[in-house]
Amino acid sequence: MKPEKDKILFLENSTDLARAGAGIFVSTAKRSIEEKGYFAAAISGGSSPRRLHRLLVKEPYLSGIPWERTHIFWVDERCVPEDDPASNYGAAKGDFLDLAPIPPGHIHRMPGETPPEQGALNYQEELMDFFRLNKGELPVFDLILLGIGTDGHTASLFPGHGALQERERLVTAVRGGHPNVSRLTMTFPVINNAGKILFIVTGKGKSGIINKIFNKAHKSLPAQMIQPVKGELIWLMDREAASLLHGDIENGPSRR
Ligand code: 6PG
């Protein structure tokens, strides 16, 4: 089932998908900066968003983004050193942050090297400071990029984990995923408070979970708990990821 305000964009392949995602990143950045003077985006790890990330420091995207007004946060992070191959920050640093003219203070890294519980508290403090929040208030990210696991997880919100029920904390510490390590993750209240949420789903390996989400009665998967309160949810998927959906890709899946 797809709530009406969700949008699904079907792209032929992962390259076209990355271009579409980078275009949305640029347009959202420009609009956010026009409206309030800054752009706050939160990115996820994993392999799906990396092609998009790399495009952000290539033309026409590089000069299209007002980097001096852009702030990059993380949706989740593995609790490993920055130079560990599993580090989401480490991947993003190499893919685009080292090449973008973004002020260093605008890169808001999750402290993966800090003991997880403390790291979660520290990052929550950083969000509260940046967004000038009082206790109980939620940040409003202009754009959040998400991937999806074959088990239906997103961020580091894994099926059956207690973090799925977290409604107070902005950031929490969990353990799980591949690699099965301690992680910091934003919680659903934060993610669902974003202005725009973009799921990036590519490849045949994701066709099963996409089918489960869009064609079956599943309601409880973490990715299905991404329901923006006021914002927009856009699914970007390529032909392979959408290959088990009914109907042809041009017209989108038949939705029940
Ligand atoms: C993480 C990610 C995670 C990822 C999915 C999909 O830090 O592991 O945030 O939620 O988006 O596991 O990963 P792939 O894009 O590599 O398939």
py3Dmol code that shows the C-alpha trace and the ligand (Angstrom):
import py3Dmol

protein = """\
ATOM      1  CA  MET A   1       0.000   0.000   0.000  1.00  0.00           C
ATOM      2  CA  LYS A   2       1.327   3.428  -0.794  1.00  0.00           C
ATOM      3  CA  PRO A   3      -0.087   6.417   1.046  1.00  0.00           C
ATOM      4  CA  GLU A   4      -1.185   8.975  -1.507  1.00  0.00           C
ATOM      5  CA  LYS A   5       1.395  11.605  -0.608  1.00  0.00           C
ATOM      6  CA  ASP A   6       4.248   9.245  -1.391  1.00  0.00           C
ATOM      7  CA  LYS A   7       5.794   9.557  -4.830  1.00  0.00           C
ATOM      8  CA  ILE A   8       7.587   6.821  -6.753  1.00  0.00           C
ATOM      9  CA  LEU A   9      10.034   7.715  -9.494  1.00  0.00           C
ATOM     10  CA  PHE A  10      11.127   4.843 -11.708  1.00  0.00           C
ATOM     11  CA  LEU A  11      14.509   5.168 -13.377  1.00  0.00           C
ATOM     12  CA  GLU A  12      16.018   2.885 -16.008  1.00  0.00           C
ATOM     13  CA  ASN A  13      19.230   2.170 -14.131  1.00  0.00           C
ATOM     14  CA  SER A  14      21.396   3.164 -11.157  1.00  0.00           C
ATOM     15  CA  THR A  15      23.135   5.935 -13.110  1.00  0.00           C
ATOM     16  CA  ASP A  16      19.857   7.606 -14.052  1.00  0.00           C
ATOM     17  CA  LEU A  17      18.699   7.115 -10.464  1.00  0.00           C
ATOM     18  CA  ALA A  18      21.806   8.811  -9.055  1.00  0.00           C
ATOM     19  CA  ARG A  19      21.300  11.722 -11.472  1.00  0.00           C
ATOM     20  CA  ALA A  20      17.672  12.085 -10.397  1.00  0.00           C
ATOM     21  CA  GLY A  21      18.680  11.979  -6.737  1.00  0.00           C
ATOM     22  CA  ALA A  22      21.461  14.515  -7.225  1.00  0.00           C
ATOM     23  CA  GLY A  23      19.005  16.781  -9.014  1.00  0.00           C
ATOM     24  CA  ILE A  24      16.605  16.604  -6.073  1.00  0.00           C
ATOM     25  CA  PHE A  25      19.510  17.316  -3.691  1.00  0.00           C
ATOM     26  CA  VAL A  26      20.406  20.465  -5.664  1.00  0.00           C
ATOM     27  CA  SER A  27      16.855  21.748  -6.004  1.00  0.00           C
ATOM     28  CA  THR A  28      16.084  21.114  -2.340  1.00  0.00           C
ATOM     29  CA  ALA A  29      19.295  22.838  -1.280  1.00  0.00           C
ATOM     30  CA  LYS A  30      18.501  25.925  -3.365  1.00  0.00           C
ATOM     31  CA  ARG A  31      14.930  26.159  -2.134  1.00  0.00           C
ATOM     32  CA  SER A  32      15.876  25.647   1.519  1.00  0.00           C
ATOM     33  CA  ILE A  33      18.552  28.328   1.340  1.00  0.00           C
ATOM     34  CA  GLU A  34      16.201  30.760  -0.386  1.00  0.00           C
ATOM     35  CA  GLU A  35      13.566  30.138   2.279  1.00  0.00           C
ATOM     36  CA  LYS A  36      15.656  30.112   5.452  1.00  0.00           C
ATOM     37  CA  GLY A  37      19.294  30.687   4.634  1.00  0.00           C
ATOM     38  CA  TYR A  38      20.646  27.180   5.119  1.00  0.00           C
ATOM     39  CA  PHE A  39      20.203  23.593   3.904  1.00  0.00           C
ATOM     40  CA  ALA A  40      20.381  20.707   6.370  1.00  0.00           C
ATOM     41  CA  ALA A  41      20.642  17.242   4.823  1.00  0.00           C
ATOM     42  CA  ALA A  42      21.154  13.884   6.546  1.00  0.00           C
ATOM     43  CA  ILE A  43      22.717  11.044   4.590  1.00  0.00           C
ATOM     44  CA  SER A  44      22.740   7.283   5.092  1.00  0.00           C
ATOM     45  CA  GLY A  45      25.472   4.742   4.635  1.00  0.00           C
ATOM     46  CA  GLY A  46      25.589   1.580   2.595  1.00  0.00           C
ATOM     47  CA  SER A  47      26.327   1.342  -1.115  1.00  0.00           C
ATOM     48  CA  SER A  48      23.071   2.651  -2.637  1.00  0.00           C
ATOM     49  CA  PRO A  49      23.647   6.394  -2.140  1.00  0.00           C
ATOM     50  CA  ARG A  50      27.360   6.413  -3.049  1.00  0.00           C
ATOM     51  CA  ARG A  51      26.876   6.980  -6.778  1.00  0.00           C
ATOM     52  CA  LEU A  52      24.660   9.948  -5.938  1.00  0.00           C
ATOM     53  CA  HIS A  53      27.183  11.260  -3.409  1.00  0.00           C
ATOM     54  CA  ARG A  54      29.970  11.132  -5.991  1.00  0.00           C
ATOM     55  CA  LEU A  55      27.844  13.069  -8.474  1.00  0.00           C
ATOM     56  CA  LEU A  56      27.433  15.943  -6.015  1.00  0.00           C
ATOM     57  CA  VAL A  57      31.034  17.017  -6.655  1.00  0.00           C
ATOM     58  CA  LYS A  58      30.726  16.763 -10.412  1.00  0.00           C
ATOM     59  CA  GLU A  59      29.158  19.339 -12.735  1.00  0.00           C
ATOM     60  CA  PRO A  60      26.431  20.453 -13.055  1.00  0.00           C
ATOM     61  CA  TYR A  61      25.688  19.507  -9.443  1.00  0.00           C
ATOM     62  CA  LEU A  62      28.910  20.818  -7.869  1.00  0.00           C
ATOM     63  CA  SER A  63      28.290  24.435  -8.836  1.00  0.00           C
ATOM     64  CA  GLY A  64      24.540  24.061  -8.354  1.00  0.00           C
ATOM     65  CA  ILE A  65      24.838  23.488  -4.607  1.00  0.00           C
ATOM     66  CA  PRO A  66      25.398  26.516  -2.326  1.00  0.00           C
ATOM     67  CA  TRP A  67      27.978  24.587  -0.297  1.00  0.00           C
ATOM     68  CA  GLU A  68      28.777  27.506   1.999  1.00  0.00           C
ATOM     69  CA  ARG A  69      25.196  27.306   3.321  1.00  0.00           C
ATOM     70  CA  THR A  70      24.944  23.512   3.307  1.00  0.00           C
ATOM     71  CA  HIS A  71      25.169  21.291   6.398  1.00  0.00           C
ATOM     72  CA  ILE A  72      25.651  17.536   6.177  1.00  0.00           C
ATOM     73  CA  PHE A  73      24.515  15.240   8.983  1.00  0.00           C
ATOM     74  CA  TRP A  74      24.314  11.460   9.204  1.00  0.00           C
ATOM     75  CA  VAL A  75      21.181   9.362   9.639  1.00  0.00           C
ATOM     76  CA  ASP A  76      23.277   6.589  11.118  1.00  0.00           C
ATOM     77  CA  GLU A  77      26.847   5.518  11.642  1.00  0.00           C
ATOM     78  CA  ARG A  78      28.678   2.364  12.528  1.00  0.00           C
ATOM     79  CA  CYS A  79      30.700   2.716  15.760  1.00  0.00           C
ATOM     80  CA  VAL A  80      34.041   2.176  14.074  1.00  0.00           C
ATOM     81  CA  PRO A  81      37.027   4.459  13.431  1.00  0.00           C
ATOM     82  CA  GLU A  82      36.683   6.946  10.546  1.00  0.00           C
ATOM     83  CA  ASP A  83      39.224   5.027   8.465  1.00  0.00           C
ATOM     84  CA  ASP A  84      37.414   1.718   8.889  1.00  0.00           C
ATOM     85  CA  PRO A  85      35.864   0.559   5.563  1.00  0.00           C
ATOM     86  CA  ALA A  86      32.533   0.226   7.420  1.00  0.00           C
ATOM     87  CA  SER A  87      32.482   3.913   8.382  1.00  0.00           C
ATOM     88  CA  ASN A  88      29.661   5.828   6.687  1.00  0.00           C
ATOM     89  CA  TYR A  89      31.539   9.060   7.348  1.00  0.00           C
ATOM     90  CA  GLY A  90      34.712   7.597   5.855  1.00  0.00           C
ATOM     91  CA  ALA A  91      32.852   6.602   2.688  1.00  0.00           C
ATOM     92  CA  ALA A  92      31.184  10.024   2.317  1.00  0.00           C
ATOM     93  CA  LYS A  93      34.477  11.805   3.020  1.00  0.00           C
ATOM     94  CA  GLY A  94      36.124  10.032   0.124  1.00  0.00           C
ATOM     95  CA  ASP A  95      33.110  10.159  -2.170  1.00  0.00           C
ATOM     96  CA  PHE A  96      32.350  13.878  -1.923  1.00  0.00           C
ATOM     97  CA  LEU A  97      33.147  15.744   1.284  1.00  0.00           C
ATOM     98  CA  ASP A  98      36.882  16.007   0.595  1.00  0.00           C
ATOM     99  CA  LEU A  99      36.096  17.418  -2.849  1.00  0.00           C
ATOM    100  CA  ALA A 100      33.240  19.785  -1.958  1.00  0.00           C
ATOM    101  CA  PRO A 101      33.873  23.442  -0.941  1.00  0.00           C
ATOM    102  CA  ILE A 102      31.865  22.865   2.238  1.00  0.00           C
ATOM    103  CA  PRO A 103      33.064  24.606   5.419  1.00  0.00           C
ATOM    104  CA  PRO A 104      34.532  21.915   7.731  1.00  0.00           C
ATOM    105  CA  GLY A 105      32.233  23.039  10.555  1.00  0.00           C
ATOM    106  CA  HIS A 106      29.255  22.174   8.359  1.00  0.00           C
ATOM    107  CA  ILE A 107      30.157  18.486   8.357  1.00  0.00           C
ATOM    108  CA  HIS A 108      28.373  17.098  11.404  1.00  0.00           C
ATOM    109  CA  ARG A 109      29.906  13.648  11.801  1.00  0.00           C
ATOM    110  CA  MET A 110      28.363  11.116  14.171  1.00  0.00           C
ATOM    111  CA  PRO A 111      31.034  10.270  16.814  1.00  0.00           C
ATOM    112  CA  GLY A 112      31.516   6.617  15.898  1.00  0.00           C
ATOM    113  CA  GLU A 113      34.601   6.362  18.056  1.00  0.00           C
ATOM    114  CA  THR A 114      32.788   7.370  21.267  1.00  0.00           C
ATOM    115  CA  PRO A 115      31.168   4.688  23.455  1.00  0.00           C
ATOM    116  CA  PRO A 116      27.760   4.266  21.729  1.00  0.00           C
ATOM    117  CA  GLU A 117      25.435   5.434  24.492  1.00  0.00           C
ATOM    118  CA  GLN A 118      27.518   8.572  25.017  1.00  0.00           C
ATOM    119  CA  GLY A 119      27.888   9.056  21.288  1.00  0.00           C
ATOM    120  CA  ALA A 120      24.112   9.020  20.887  1.00  0.00           C
ATOM    121  CA  LEU A 121      23.723  11.624  23.641  1.00  0.00           C
ATOM    122  CA  ASN A 122      26.471  13.781  22.140  1.00  0.00           C
ATOM    123  CA  TYR A 123      24.910  13.750  18.686  1.00  0.00           C
ATOM    124  CA  GLN A 124      21.490  14.491  20.116  1.00  0.00           C
ATOM    125  CA  GLU A 125      23.065  17.521  21.802  1.00  0.00           C
ATOM    126  CA  GLU A 126      24.597  18.573  18.485  1.00  0.00           C
ATOM    127  CA  LEU A 127      21.190  18.404  16.800  1.00  0.00           C
ATOM    128  CA  MET A 128      19.554  20.366  19.619  1.00  0.00           C
ATOM    129  CA  ASP A 129      22.246  23.027  19.392  1.00  0.00           C
ATOM    130  CA  PHE A 130      22.147  23.323  15.612  1.00  0.00           C
ATOM    131  CA  PHE A 131      18.357  23.450  15.356  1.00  0.00           C
ATOM    132  CA  ARG A 132      18.048  25.485  18.590  1.00  0.00           C
ATOM    133  CA  LEU A 133      15.608  22.981  20.064  1.00  0.00           C
ATOM    134  CA  ASN A 134      13.998  22.989  23.450  1.00  0.00           C
ATOM    135  CA  LYS A 135      13.441  19.620  25.169  1.00  0.00           C
ATOM    136  CA  GLY A 136      10.745  17.689  23.339  1.00  0.00           C
ATOM    137  CA  GLU A 137      11.146  19.568  20.056  1.00  0.00           C
ATOM    138  CA  LEU A 138      12.230  17.876  16.836  1.00  0.00           C
ATOM    139  CA  PRO A 139      14.715  18.998  14.170  1.00  0.00           C
ATOM    140  CA  VAL A 140      13.419  19.617  10.651  1.00  0.00           C
ATOM    141  CA  PHE A 141      15.872  18.308   8.108  1.00  0.00           C
ATOM    142  CA  ASP A 142      15.302  19.667   4.618  1.00  0.00           C
ATOM    143  CA  LEU A 143      16.332  16.367   3.034  1.00  0.00           C
ATOM    144  CA  ILE A 144      17.035  12.899   4.363  1.00  0.00           C
ATOM    145  CA  LEU A 145      18.529  10.214   2.096  1.00  0.00           C
ATOM    146  CA  LEU A 146      17.673   6.639   3.072  1.00  0.00           C
ATOM    147  CA  GLY A 147      18.550   3.196   1.820  1.00  0.00           C
ATOM    148  CA  ILE A 148      16.677  -0.002   2.545  1.00  0.00           C
ATOM    149  CA  GLY A 149      17.980  -3.396   3.581  1.00  0.00           C
ATOM    150  CA  THR A 150      16.637  -6.663   2.187  1.00  0.00           C
ATOM    151  CA  ASP A 151      15.053  -7.235   5.611  1.00  0.00           C
ATOM    152  CA  GLY A 152      13.207  -3.932   5.370  1.00  0.00           C
ATOM    153  CA  HIS A 153      15.465  -1.990   7.723  1.00  0.00           C
ATOM    154  CA  THR A 154      16.356   1.599   7.061  1.00  0.00           C
ATOM    155  CA  ALA A 155      18.873   3.820   8.807  1.00  0.00           C
ATOM    156  CA  SER A 156      20.019   1.490  11.571  1.00  0.00           C
ATOM    157  CA  LEU A 157      16.428   0.740  12.554  1.00  0.00           C
ATOM    158  CA  PHE A 158      16.246  -3.033  12.288  1.00  0.00           C
ATOM    159  CA  PRO A 159      13.172  -5.290  12.453  1.00  0.00           C
ATOM    160  CA  GLY A 160      12.352  -6.355  16.003  1.00  0.00           C
ATOM    161  CA  HIS A 161      14.673  -3.834  17.666  1.00  0.00           C
ATOM    162  CA  GLY A 162      13.525  -1.733  20.580  1.00  0.00           C
ATOM    163  CA  ALA A 163      14.770   1.396  18.790  1.00  0.00           C
ATOM    164  CA  LEU A 164      11.700   1.146  16.544  1.00  0.00           C
ATOM    165  CA  GLN A 165       9.573   2.213  19.505  1.00  0.00           C
ATOM    166  CA  GLU A 166      11.839   5.113  20.560  1.00  0.00           C
ATOM    167  CA  ARG A 167       9.748   8.303  20.562  1.00  0.00           C
ATOM    168  CA  GLU A 168      11.704  10.539  22.937  1.00  0.00           C
ATOM    169  CA  ARG A 169      15.330  10.358  21.930  1.00  0.00           C
ATOM    170  CA  LEU A 170      16.508  11.953  18.677  1.00  0.00           C
ATOM    171  CA  VAL A 171      19.456   9.570  18.385  1.00  0.00           C
ATOM    172  CA  THR A 172      19.918   6.145  19.922  1.00  0.00           C
ATOM    173  CA  ALA A 173      22.555   3.406  20.072  1.00  0.00           C
ATOM    174  CA  VAL A 174      21.760  -0.026  18.648  1.00  0.00           C
ATOM    175  CA  ARG A 175      23.619  -3.145  17.600  1.00  0.00           C
ATOM    176  CA  GLY A 176      22.921  -5.077  14.405  1.00  0.00           C
ATOM    177  CA  GLY A 177      23.073  -5.073  10.630  1.00  0.00           C
ATOM    178  CA  HIS A 178      25.896  -6.094   8.335  1.00  0.00           C
ATOM    179  CA  PRO A 179      28.450  -5.578   9.710  1.00  0.00           C
ATOM    180  CA  ASN A 180      26.890  -6.556  13.037  1.00  0.00           C
ATOM    181  CA  VAL A 181      28.376  -3.741  15.083  1.00  0.00           C
ATOM    182  CA  SER A 182      27.231  -1.047  17.470  1.00  0.00           C
ATOM    183  CA  ARG A 183      25.645   1.857  15.615  1.00  0.00           C
ATOM    184  CA  LEU A 184      24.163   5.268  16.206  1.00  0.00           C
ATOM    185  CA  THR A 185      20.896   6.016  14.452  1.00  0.00           C
ATOM    186  CA  MET A 186      18.392   8.809  14.194  1.00  0.00           C
ATOM    187  CA  THR A 187      14.981   7.681  15.403  1.00  0.00           C
ATOM    188  CA  PHE A 188      11.655   7.693  13.566  1.00  0.00           C
ATOM    189  CA  PRO A 189      10.397  10.969  15.094  1.00  0.00           C
ATOM    190  CA  VAL A 190      13.421  12.798  13.667  1.00  0.00           C
ATOM    191  CA  ILE A 191      13.342  11.154  10.247  1.00  0.00           C
ATOM    192  CA  ASN A 192       9.563  11.535   9.866  1.00  0.00           C
ATOM    193  CA  ASN A 193       9.824  15.239  10.706  1.00  0.00           C
ATOM    194  CA  ALA A 194      11.919  15.960   7.598  1.00  0.00           C
ATOM    195  CA  GLY A 195      10.713  18.175   4.778  1.00  0.00           C
ATOM    196  CA  LYS A 196      11.688  15.595   2.171  1.00  0.00           C
ATOM    197  CA  ILE A 197      12.701  11.945   2.502  1.00  0.00           C
ATOM    198  CA  LEU A 198      14.292  10.140  -0.429  1.00  0.00           C
ATOM    199  CA  PHE A 199      14.565   6.333  -0.523  1.00  0.00           C
ATOM    200  CA  ILE A 200      17.309   5.210  -2.912  1.00  0.00           C
ATOM    201  CA  VAL A 201      16.693   1.645  -4.076  1.00  0.00           C
ATOM    202  CA  THR A 202      18.716   0.019  -6.826  1.00  0.00           C
ATOM    203  CA  GLY A 203      19.404  -3.468  -8.091  1.00  0.00           C
ATOM    204  CA  LYS A 204      17.767  -6.842  -8.374  1.00  0.00           C
ATOM    205  CA  GLY A 205      18.713  -7.658  -4.798  1.00  0.00           C
ATOM    206  CA  LYS A 206      16.134  -5.170  -3.567  1.00  0.00           C
ATOM    207  CA  SER A 207      13.274  -6.385  -5.789  1.00  0.00           C
ATOM    208  CA  GLY A 208      12.054  -8.795  -3.086  1.00  0.00           C
ATOM    209  CA  ILE A 209      11.767  -6.219  -0.331  1.00  0.00           C
ATOM    210  CA  ILE A 210      10.208  -3.668  -2.700  1.00  0.00           C
ATOM    211  CA  ASN A 211       7.644  -6.282  -3.693  1.00  0.00           C
ATOM    212  CA  LYS A 212       6.955  -7.014  -0.005  1.00  0.00           C
ATOM    213  CA  ILE A 213       6.443  -3.356   0.745  1.00  0.00           C
ATOM    214  CA  PHE A 214       4.377  -2.338  -2.270  1.00  0.00           C
ATOM    215  CA  ASN A 215       2.501  -5.484  -3.233  1.00  0.00           C
ATOM    216  CA  LYS A 216       1.940  -7.357  -0.020  1.00  0.00           C
ATOM    217  CA  ALA A 217       0.061  -6.636   3.178  1.00  0.00           C
ATOM    218  CA  HIS A 218       3.269  -6.062   5.192  1.00  0.00           C
ATOM    219  CA  LYS A 219       2.812  -3.079   7.394  1.00  0.00           C
ATOM    220  CA  SER A 220       5.367  -3.453  10.134  1.00  0.00           C
ATOM    221  CA  LEU A 221       8.717  -3.252   8.371  1.00  0.00           C
ATOM    222  CA  PRO A 222      10.926  -0.365   9.547  1.00  0.00           C
ATOM    223  CA  ALA A 223      10.998   1.144   6.051  1.00  0.00           C
ATOM    224  CA  GLN A 224       7.182   1.226   6.141  1.00  0.00           C
ATOM    225  CA  MET A 225       7.332   3.223   9.373  1.00  0.00           C
ATOM    226  CA  ILE A 226       8.907   6.063   7.394  1.00  0.00           C
ATOM    227  CA  GLN A 227       5.806   8.233   7.117  1.00  0.00           C
ATOM    228  CA  PRO A 228       6.634  11.937   6.976  1.00  0.00           C
ATOM    229  CA  VAL A 229       4.381  13.975   9.260  1.00  0.00           C
ATOM    230  CA  LYS A 230       4.263  17.003   6.957  1.00  0.00           C
ATOM    231  CA  GLY A 231       6.976  16.365   4.408  1.00  0.00           C
ATOM    232  CA  GLU A 232       7.238  14.479   1.155  1.00  0.00           C
ATOM    233  CA  LEU A 233       8.376  10.876   0.693  1.00  0.00           C
ATOM    234  CA  ILE A 234       9.913  10.009  -2.653  1.00  0.00           C
ATOM    235  CA  TRP A 235      10.929   6.491  -3.642  1.00  0.00           C
ATOM    236  CA  LEU A 236      13.668   6.470  -6.275  1.00  0.00           C
ATOM    237  CA  MET A 237      13.988   2.988  -7.706  1.00  0.00           C
ATOM    238  CA  ASP A 238      15.518   1.535 -10.834  1.00  0.00           C
ATOM    239  CA  ARG A 239      14.038  -1.062 -13.149  1.00  0.00           C
ATOM    240  CA  GLU A 240      15.808  -3.956 -11.444  1.00  0.00           C
ATOM    241  CA  ALA A 241      14.626  -3.002  -7.965  1.00  0.00           C
ATOM    242  CA  ALA A 242      11.074  -2.560  -9.289  1.00  0.00           C
ATOM    243  CA  SER A 243      11.141  -5.754 -11.366  1.00  0.00           C
ATOM    244  CA  LEU A 244       8.685  -7.686  -9.185  1.00  0.00           C
ATOM    245  CA  LEU A 245       6.117  -4.927  -9.030  1.00  0.00           C
ATOM    246  CA  HIS A 246       2.908  -5.408 -11.045  1.00  0.00           C
ATOM    247  CA  GLY A 247       2.435  -3.215 -14.059  1.00  0.00           C
ATOM    248  CA  ASP A 248       5.201  -1.838 -16.221  1.00  0.00           C
ATOM    249  CA  ILE A 249       7.864   0.487 -14.930  1.00  0.00           C
ATOM    250  CA  GLU A 250       6.789   3.432 -17.085  1.00  0.00           C
ATOM    251  CA  ASN A 251       3.402   3.655 -15.429  1.00  0.00           C
ATOM    252  CA  GLY A 252       4.531   2.519 -12.047  1.00  0.00           C
ATOM    253  CA  PRO A 253       3.265  -0.457 -10.085  1.00  0.00           C
ATOM    254  CA  SER A 254      -0.384  -1.299  -9.716  1.00  0.00           C
ATOM    255  CA  ARG A 255      -1.105  -0.291  -6.177  1.00  0.00           C
ATOM    256  CA  ARG A 256      -3.716  -1.941  -4.028  1.00  0.00           C
TER     257      ARG A 256
END
"""
ligand_1 = """\
17
6PG
C 23.836 1.639 7.008
C 22.717 2.211 6.191
C 21.680 1.160 5.943
C 21.640 0.980 4.438
C 20.941 -0.303 4.062
C 21.074 -0.557 2.566
O 24.554 2.417 7.649
O 24.023 0.404 6.946
O 22.220 3.365 6.652
O 20.395 1.478 6.396
O 20.955 2.092 3.865
O 21.548 -1.350 4.779
O 22.442 -0.747 2.290
P 22.928 -0.867 0.770
O 22.655 0.475 0.147
O 24.407 -1.144 0.860
O 22.130 -1.964 0.131
"""
view = py3Dmol.view(width=600, height=400)
view.addModel(protein, "pdb")
view.setStyle({"model": 0}, {"cartoon": {"style": "trace"}})
view.addModel(ligand_1, "xyz")
view.setStyle({"model": 1}, {"stick": {}})
view.zoomTo()
view.show()
